[in-house]
Amino acid sequence: MVEHKTFAAALRHAAGTTALAAGGALALGGALVGYGMLETQKFGLRRETLSILPRGAADIKVLHLSDIHMVPGQETKIQWLRELADLKPGFVINTGDNLSHRKAIPSLLNALEPLMAFPGAFVPGSNCYYAPKLKNPFKYFARNDGIPNPSSRDQLPFEDMHRAFGSAGWVNMSNRSHSTVLNGLRLDLSGVDDPHINRDHFAGWPRGSSTSDQAPHVRIALTHAPYQRVLDQFTEAKADVIFAGHTHGGQVCIPGYGALVSNCDLPTWRARGLSDWEYAGNSVPLNVSAGLGTSRFAPIRFACPPEAILVTLTGRK
């Protein structure tokens, strides 16, 4: 009888311990989720400097925006984006995934209105064309070949957004090349439509006279998703810099380790920041933005706050 009571007491103690552990785990999980939601509002500006302009050229400040994933009512994000105009960039580059809701275009244009006073260029991401869907997060650890056949029912009114960008003077660089002059220097731009949904086609660089390469210029490449095939094409074609987004910097990272996924075939250690991409004997600076938003179905970041990047291009030494 004594043994029975002792065993019963042990069971009650074990059950209580298990309940406490489960409660603690739930509390910790809730705290992490709460922090992750809070971190989505911790917008920051990363600053980089690249010496890629012809010697003696005046500096050019390029503001790189990506993965805004706008949803109606995101007033903090809207105000923060509007204040970026105080940086007075010489050029704005937007590498796509601007939307996360079909009714978000007025909010997006309100946020970008002050920045659209500056020259700029953009490429779309899949979440410019199609609304995001609720996904199993473990699918991000599997091979990702994009969304080749998204449903037309998920289509966003991207034409309105692109018309507004174009009316402001921002150039759509989807599978095309374009030249413009800034501070007396020719910018040769080349961009691709989103590789994540297999819409990319590299158009090469703008064609000029037989001596155009001898004139001072800089070659700037744009893509939403930094798939290796696209980076290789830009690098082989001797781009001077590549701008990309899409990865969200991993979105949920491990402190001291970094991103677990890049949502493409880019190595995870390159999922955020500035690195050199090497191919065919060439090396090109690659700037990958961690982005400014998330899918509305996964409004969490961890050890990976949202960012815009101000890249100062300077003359070669």
GUTORZA-413332 format. One line per 8 residues: number of its first residue (from 1); their letters; for each residue x, y, z of N, C-alpha, C. Coordinates in steps of 0.02 Angstrom, whole numbers. Each point is the difference from the previous one (the first is absolute). Layout:
// residues N
NUM> a> X,Y,Z,X,Y,Z,X,Y,Z | ...
This chain:
// residues 317
1> mvehktfa> 41,-60,0,-41,60,0,43,63,0 | 52,-2,41,46,57,2,33,11,-67 | 20,-57,-32,32,5,-66,-48,30,-51 | -65,-19,4,-50,26,-47,-7,76,7 | -3,23,63,-6,73,11,62,37,-25 | 58,-30,12,62,32,-23,2,5,-76 | -22,-54,-33,-2,0,-74,-49,52,-26 | -59,4,33,-51,49,-21,26,72,9
9> aalrhaag> 35,11,56,28,67,12,52,17,-53 | 40,-50,-19,51,11,-51,-32,18,-67 | -56,-34,-15,-35,16,-62,-27,71,0 | -29,19,58,-27,69,5,56,51,-7 | 57,-15,31,57,46,-5,25,6,-72 | 4,-59,-34,23,1,-70,-49,38,-44 | -66,-10,13,-50,36,-39,5,75,11 | 11,19,63,7,71,14,62,30,-32
17> ttalaagg> 54,-37,2,62,23,-32,-9,8,-75 | -33,-49,-30,-13,3,-73,-44,60,-17 | -51,12,41,-44,57,-13,38,66,6 | 44,4,51,40,61,8,46,10,-60 | 31,-56,-23,45,5,-57,-38,21,-63 | -60,-30,-9,-40,18,-59,-22,72,4 | -19,22,61,-19,70,7,57,47,-13 | 60,-20,24,59,41,-12,17,4,-74
25> alalggal> -6,-57,-35,14,-1,-72,-49,44,-38 | -64,-4,20,-50,43,-33,13,73,13 | 19,16,62,15,69,17,60,26,-40 | 52,-43,-5,60,19,-38,-17,9,-74 | -41,-47,-26,-20,5,-70,-39,63,-13 | -46,16,46,-39,60,-8,43,63,2 | 50,0,46,46,57,5,40,9,-65 | 24,-56,-28,39,3,-61,-42,26,-59
33> vgygmlet> -63,-24,-3,-44,24,-53,-14,74,8 | -12,20,63,-13,71,13,60,43,-19 | 60,-23,18,60,37,-20,8,1,-75 | -14,-57,-32,7,-4,-73,-47,49,-35 | -60,8,27,-47,49,-29,24,71,12 | 29,12,58,27,66,16,59,18,-45 | 42,-50,-15,60,14,-41,-18,21,-70 | -59,-18,-25,-20,22,-67,-7,76,-5
41> qkfglrre> -4,33,57,-6,73,2,66,36,14 | 53,-38,8,65,30,16,38,16,-64 | -26,48,-38,29,18,-65,68,34,11 | 47,-19,-43,66,29,5,30,14,-68 | 51,42,-1,35,18,-62,70,-28,3 | 16,-42,-48,69,-26,-7,36,45,-50 | 61,17,15,40,43,-45,60,-40,-27 | 10,6,-64,57,-33,-33,34,50,-47
49> tlsilprg> 64,-13,-14,37,41,-48,35,-47,-49 | -7,15,-64,31,-40,-53,40,45,-47 | 63,-15,-9,42,39,-46,-1,-32,-69 | -53,15,-38,-8,-32,-65,-9,51,-57 | -3,64,16,-8,51,-52,67,15,-33 | -2,29,-60,63,21,-31,37,49,45 | 66,-1,-4,41,43,42,-19,74,-11 | -10,35,55,-17,71,-4,-75,14,-4
57> aadikvlh> -41,-51,-7,-73,10,-5,-27,22,68 | -51,42,-3,-33,22,62,-38,-58,31 | -4,0,66,-36,-53,35,-74,-2,-20 | -28,-61,2,-71,-10,-12,-28,-39,58 | -52,28,32,-33,-36,56,-59,-39,-29 | 2,-66,7,-53,-44,-25,-38,-28,61 | -65,13,1,-43,-28,52,-31,-64,-26 | 13,-55,33,-25,-66,-21,-57,-21,45
65> lsdihmvp> -60,-8,-29,-59,-24,34,-20,-68,-27 | -26,-43,43,-23,-65,-23,-50,-29,48 | -44,-43,-26,-45,-41,40,-39,41,52 | -32,52,-24,-40,42,45,-61,-38,24 | -29,-42,-42,-58,-42,19,-54,42,36 | -21,53,-32,-47,46,32,-68,-31,11 | -28,15,58,-68,-18,19,-35,64,22 | -64,11,-16,-33,60,23,4,8,76
73> gqetkiqw> 11,62,22,2,13,71,68,-2,32 | 53,-14,-38,67,-3,29,30,70,4 | -26,40,46,17,71,3,73,11,21 | 26,-41,44,70,8,21,47,-10,-59 | -13,-51,-40,41,-13,-59,-7,57,-51 | -61,23,-10,-11,54,-48,39,62,20 | -5,20,64,35,60,22,75,-7,-4 | 26,-60,17,73,-11,-2,25,5,-72
81> lreladlk> -37,-30,-46,20,4,-71,-2,72,-25 | -50,38,19,-5,69,-23,61,41,25 | 22,-14,60,56,38,28,67,-16,-33 | 3,-56,-37,63,-15,-36,16,52,-52 | -49,38,-22,13,53,-49,48,52,28 | 4,6,66,46,48,31,73,-17,-16 | 13,-62,-21,68,-20,-19,22,31,-66 | -49,23,-39,12,29,-66,44,-44,-44
89> pgfvintg> -24,-61,-14,40,-45,-43,3,27,-71 | 54,-17,-33,5,19,-71,-40,-47,-44 | -11,-62,25,-35,-50,-40,-32,-50,48 | -60,-24,-19,-35,-49,42,-8,-65,-40 | 17,-55,31,-9,-66,-30,-48,-40,43 | -53,-26,-32,-51,-40,33,1,-70,-31 | 17,-50,41,7,-68,-27,-60,-45,17 | -60,30,4,-61,-39,-4,-29,-28,64
97> dnlshrka> -55,-39,-10,-43,-25,54,-25,59,42 | -34,45,-34,-25,61,32,-65,-11,38 | -37,-53,-16,-68,-7,25,-9,-65,40 | -47,2,48,-22,-61,33,-76,0,8 | -33,44,-37,-73,5,3,-24,36,-62 | -55,-21,-29,-22,29,-63,-25,72,8 | -14,22,62,-24,68,11,55,45,28 | 62,-21,-7,56,36,31,32,53,-44
105> ipsllnal> -19,5,-63,35,46,-45,-6,73,23 | -58,25,22,-1,69,26,49,11,58 | 4,-47,45,47,6,56,72,0,-25 | 15,-44,-47,68,-4,-28,19,66,-34 | -44,26,-41,16,62,-36,6,59,47 | -39,0,53,6,52,51,69,-4,33 | 23,-61,15,65,-9,31,57,21,-46 | -6,-15,-64,55,13,-47,-4,68,-34
113> eplmafpg> -54,36,10,-9,64,-35,60,46,5 | 28,15,60,57,45,3,62,-27,-37 | 8,-67,0,58,-30,-32,-7,-1,-76 | -62,1,-25,-9,-1,-72,15,68,-32 | 20,49,41,24,63,-26,72,-7,-25 | 33,-56,17,69,-12,-21,0,-50,-58 | 51,2,-42,5,-51,-54,4,-70,29 | -26,-48,-37,2,-68,27,-14,-53,-52
121> afvpgsnc> 7,-62,20,-14,-58,-43,-26,-56,45 | -37,-47,-30,-28,-54,40,-6,-63,-41 | -2,-56,36,-19,-65,-29,-53,-30,46 | -48,-38,-28,-52,-30,42,23,-64,33 | -35,-17,53,5,-66,31,-67,-35,-7 | -3,-63,18,-62,-37,-7,-57,32,39 | 17,32,58,-52,33,40,-12,72,-22 | 20,15,-61,-28,57,-35,-57,-23,-45
129> yyapklkn> 7,-61,-26,-49,-29,-45,-56,-39,36 | 20,-38,51,-47,-47,31,1,7,76 | -59,-5,30,-6,6,72,33,-60,34 | 30,10,58,31,-56,36,-53,-48,25 | 22,-62,13,-44,-52,26,28,-26,66 | -45,-28,40,22,-33,61,37,-64,-19 | 62,-8,28,42,-56,-19,23,-38,62 | 16,-63,-9,34,-38,51,72,25,3
137> pfkyfarn> 23,29,58,67,29,2,56,-50,-13 | -13,-65,12,53,-50,-12,14,-10,-74 | -45,24,-44,12,-6,-71,59,43,-23 | 16,51,40,57,43,-17,66,-37,5 | 1,-58,35,62,-38,6,7,-50,-57 | -51,-8,-42,3,-44,-58,24,39,-60 | 18,-36,-52,19,33,-63,-57,44,-24 | 17,62,-17,-52,48,-19,9,20,-72
145> dgipnpss> -49,-17,-41,3,17,-71,-49,56,-18 | -23,37,51,-44,56,-14,-72,-22,-10 | -39,42,-33,-71,-12,-10,-14,8,-75 | 17,-50,-42,-5,8,-72,-70,16,-24 | -51,-27,34,-69,9,-24,-46,25,55 | 12,61,25,-45,26,51,-70,13,-29 | -50,-4,42,-69,8,-23,-15,72,-17 | -37,10,-55,-21,68,-18,-45,31,52
153> rdqlpfed> -32,-43,42,-43,25,53,39,38,53 | 66,-13,3,42,33,50,33,63,-28 | -16,19,-61,35,55,-33,-14,66,35 | 52,40,8,-5,67,30,-5,52,-55 | -27,59,14,-6,53,-51,67,37,-10 | 51,-40,-19,67,28,-6,6,54,-53 | -44,-2,-51,4,50,-54,-7,70,28 | -44,9,50,-10,66,30,64,23,35
161> mhrafgsa> 32,-45,34,63,16,33,54,18,-50 | 7,-40,-52,51,13,-51,-13,65,-37 | -63,16,-13,-15,63,-33,20,59,44 | -13,-5,65,18,54,46,76,8,3 | 36,-57,3,73,4,0,24,33,-65 | -27,-22,-56,22,27,-64,-16,74,-7 | -58,21,24,-19,71,-4,48,43,41 | 28,-28,53,48,36,40,71,0,-30
169> gwvnmsnr> 9,-40,-52,66,-4,-32,41,-60,18 | -27,-44,43,36,-62,14,-6,-47,-59 | 55,-31,-19,3,-41,-60,-10,-74,18 | -47,-32,-35,-12,-71,10,55,-39,-37 | 41,-36,38,58,-34,-29,-13,-74,-11 | -63,-20,-6,-16,-71,-10,24,-24,-68 | 53,-40,0,27,-30,-61,18,52,-52 | 30,54,23,19,53,-48,62,36,25
177> shstvlng> 28,41,-43,57,41,17,-18,73,-13 | 36,44,33,-17,71,-4,61,41,20 | 10,57,-32,53,46,19,-29,66,23 | 30,29,50,-18,67,23,63,35,23 | -4,65,7,58,39,21,-14,32,68 | 48,-7,45,-7,29,67,67,29,21 | 0,62,20,62,35,19,52,-3,-56 | -22,1,-62,45,-1,-56,28,-68,-16
185> lrldlsgv> -24,-52,35,24,-68,-11,-56,-43,-29 | 16,-42,-49,-49,-44,-30,-10,-62,44 | -63,-11,20,-18,-62,35,-30,-48,-50 | 32,-57,-9,-28,-53,-42,-34,-50,46 | -66,-7,-8,-39,-44,43,-23,-61,-39 | -2,-56,34,-29,-60,-29,-35,-38,55 | -62,-22,-14,-38,-35,52,-37,-59,-29 | -23,-43,44,-40,-58,-21,-64,-1,41
193> ddphinrd> -53,-28,-31,-62,-15,35,15,-56,50 | -47,-15,45,16,-41,57,20,-72,-18 | 62,-19,16,22,-69,-12,-37,-51,43 | -29,21,55,-34,-46,45,-61,-32,-33 | -28,35,-49,-57,-28,-37,18,-8,-74 | 66,-8,-13,25,-17,-66,-20,50,-54 | 3,65,17,-16,52,-49,61,38,-23 | 59,-23,19,61,38,-14,28,-13,-69
201> hfagwprg> 25,52,-31,36,-4,-63,49,58,-2 | 65,-16,-1,51,52,0,5,32,-69 | -11,65,-3,0,36,-64,67,30,-18 | 51,-10,42,64,30,-14,2,72,23 | 47,38,-28,9,70,19,-25,45,-57 | -14,62,15,-22,46,-54,51,3,-55 | -24,4,-61,44,3,-58,9,72,-22 | 62,19,-8,16,67,-24,45,-3,-60
209> sstsdqap> 42,50,-7,47,1,-56,56,-50,13 | 42,-10,-49,55,-47,7,51,22,52 | -2,64,19,47,26,50,-34,15,66 | -63,-23,8,-37,19,60,33,-27,64 | 33,-58,-5,32,-28,59,59,43,24 | 25,43,-44,56,42,19,-22,62,39 | -64,17,-3,-26,57,37,-10,-20,73 | 8,46,47,-9,-17,71,-70,-27,14
217> hvrialth> -4,-57,32,-65,-30,14,7,-50,57 | -57,-21,27,-1,-52,51,-58,-46,-17 | 9,-65,9,-51,-50,-17,-33,-26,64 | -66,11,5,-39,-18,59,-51,-53,-20 | 0,-56,36,-46,-55,-15,-51,-8,56 | -62,-17,-19,-55,-6,47,-36,-67,-8 | -14,-32,55,-43,-59,0,-37,-3,66 | -60,-28,-1,-33,-10,64,32,-58,37
225> apyqrvld> -5,-60,-28,26,-60,33,71,-14,-25 | 48,-6,45,70,-10,-20,16,-73,-14 | -32,-29,-50,17,-68,-21,69,0,-32 | 37,-54,9,69,-1,-23,5,8,-75 | -47,-28,-38,4,5,-73,-2,73,-22 | -39,40,35,-6,71,-17,63,38,21 | 24,-14,59,61,32,23,59,-17,-46 | 3,-62,-23,53,-20,-46,-5,39,-66
233> qfteakad> -61,9,-25,-8,37,-63,24,72,8 | -21,32,54,21,69,12,76,5,7 | 28,-48,37,71,2,13,41,-12,-63 | -21,-49,-39,35,-14,-63,-4,59,-46 | -55,38,3,-9,59,-42,34,62,29 | 37,-9,53,42,53,30,-41,57,29 | -51,-17,39,-35,50,40,50,29,50 | -13,62,21,42,30,53,-30,-10,69
241> vifaghth> -66,-11,4,-33,-13,63,-68,-33,-15 | -22,-44,45,-64,-34,-7,-41,15,63 | -63,20,-11,-47,12,55,-54,-54,-1 | -17,-28,58,-50,-53,4,-36,4,67 | -55,-37,4,-39,-4,62,-23,-72,11 | -65,-8,15,-33,-65,1,12,-42,62 | 60,-2,26,19,-48,52,-29,18,69 | -18,62,10,-18,26,66,57,-9,51
249> ggqvcipg> 60,-10,-26,57,-12,44,-4,-65,39 | -46,-44,-21,-14,-60,37,-63,6,42 | -17,62,18,-59,20,39,2,-24,72 | 10,-64,11,10,-27,67,70,-29,2 | 44,33,37,71,-19,1,20,-22,70 | 57,-34,3,28,-21,64,57,48,17 | -4,35,56,54,46,19,67,-35,1 | 49,31,-31,67,-29,-3,10,-48,-57
257> ygalvsnc> -55,-21,-32,5,-46,-57,-27,33,-64 | -60,27,4,-29,33,-58,-60,-36,-27 | -10,8,-66,-60,-25,-33,1,-76,-5 | -59,-30,6,-8,-71,-11,-21,-15,-72 | -34,47,-32,-24,-8,-68,10,65,-38 | 3,-4,-67,2,59,-41,-59,3,-48 | -41,-52,-1,-59,-5,-45,20,0,-73 | 61,-19,-14,24,-10,-69,65,-40,6
265> dlptwrar> 39,-4,-53,61,-40,4,61,40,21 | -11,61,24,56,40,27,23,-29,66 | 65,-8,10,24,-24,65,-26,43,57 | -19,-31,55,-33,37,54,44,55,30 | 67,-9,-3,43,52,29,0,64,-41 | -28,-4,-61,-6,59,-42,-71,30,2 | -42,-25,44,-71,19,-1,-12,73,19 | 50,32,27,-7,71,18,69,31,-2
273> glsdweya> 5,61,-29,62,37,3,37,4,-66 | 61,24,4,42,12,-58,55,-53,-3 | 5,-33,-58,53,-50,-10,22,4,-73 | 51,-38,-18,23,-1,-69,-22,-66,-33 | -34,6,-57,-20,-59,-38,51,-11,-55 | 26,-61,-5,53,-15,-48,-24,-52,-51 | 14,14,-62,-18,-47,-54,39,19,-63 | 22,-51,-36,35,9,-64,58,49,5
281> gnsvplnv> 35,-2,56,59,42,9,-16,71,20 | -64,16,9,-20,68,21,-26,-2,71 | 5,57,34,-25,7,68,-41,64,3 | -62,-5,26,-46,56,1,-29,9,70 | -2,61,27,-34,10,64,-75,-16,-7 | -25,-39,47,-70,-20,2,-30,26,65 | -50,44,-7,-34,26,59,-69,-31,5 | -10,-41,52,-64,-34,11,-35,33,59
289> saglgtsr> -59,25,-12,-38,33,53,-39,-51,41 | -1,12,66,-43,-41,44,-72,22,-5 | -14,54,-35,-68,20,-12,-31,39,57 | -59,28,-15,-34,44,48,-64,-30,28 | -20,-57,-25,-63,-29,22,2,-75,2 | -59,-29,8,-8,-72,-1,-67,-15,-32 | -11,-62,-19,-67,-21,-20,-49,15,57 | -60,21,-17,-49,14,52,-20,-63,38
297> fapirfac> 17,-58,-27,-15,-63,34,57,-22,48 | 56,35,-3,56,-16,45,33,64,24 | -36,41,40,25,65,21,48,-4,58 | 55,-36,-10,49,-11,53,70,5,-31 | 45,32,37,72,-1,-14,36,-15,65 | 56,-35,-6,40,-14,60,73,5,-18 | 36,42,37,72,13,-12,12,21,-72 | -49,33,-30,5,21,-70,-47,59,-12
305> ppeailvt> 15,58,28,-46,57,-6,-5,25,-71 | -55,33,-16,-9,27,-68,48,58,-14 | 16,8,-64,50,50,-18,-12,31,-68 | 23,62,-7,15,30,-64,75,10,-2 | 29,8,-59,72,7,-5,17,62,-40 | 45,40,27,27,58,-37,71,-18,-21 | 8,-10,-66,65,-20,-27,31,61,-34 | 57,23,25,35,56,-30,51,-27,-51
313> ltgrk> -12,16,-63,47,-20,-53,53,55,-7 | 62,-20,3,55,49,-5,48,-21,-56 | 45,45,-17,48,-14,-53,53,-50,22 | 23,-38,-49,54,-48,14,63,37,20 | 38,-31,43,62,31,24,54,-4,-52
